[in-house]
Amino acid sequence: MTDDIDTSDGGAPTPEDAGSNPAGHALFNDIVQRFVAPEVERRIDAGRWQNDVLVAMFQALLHEDGDPEVRLNDELGGMLQVKPVESLGAVAEGQEIGLHEIAGVSQYSRATRTRASRT
């Protein structure tokens, strides 16, 4: 899964990072159109987002109440518990590793923060 995404240049993932995987492209585009674009439009309309600000990162959190929470750029947060690739050897808790060194994700915990109200 993560082998197809290369962010070693520091850039945000793009649909092209899905490689030749059409499902990856379709999923990425669906998430952007379903969640990210409407959220940016809401924020622009409410005066909370400037047209010239680039969305470099996003996180769509789907809550049990059915009301999604979309975080943009520096609003992202959370903690992943990951399994490193075997070739990395022992990894200390809290040690930073690169995306290419992750074999899988076993748990995700959202950053605690109050859900922003929509305007």
Buried (B, 14 or more C-beta within 10 A) or exposed (E): EBEEBBBEEEEEBEEEBBEEBEEBBEEBEEBBEEBBEEBBEBBEEEEEBEEEEEBEEBBBEEEEEEEEBBBBEEBEEEEEEBEBBEEBEEBEEEEEEEEEBBBEEEEEEEEEEEEEEEE
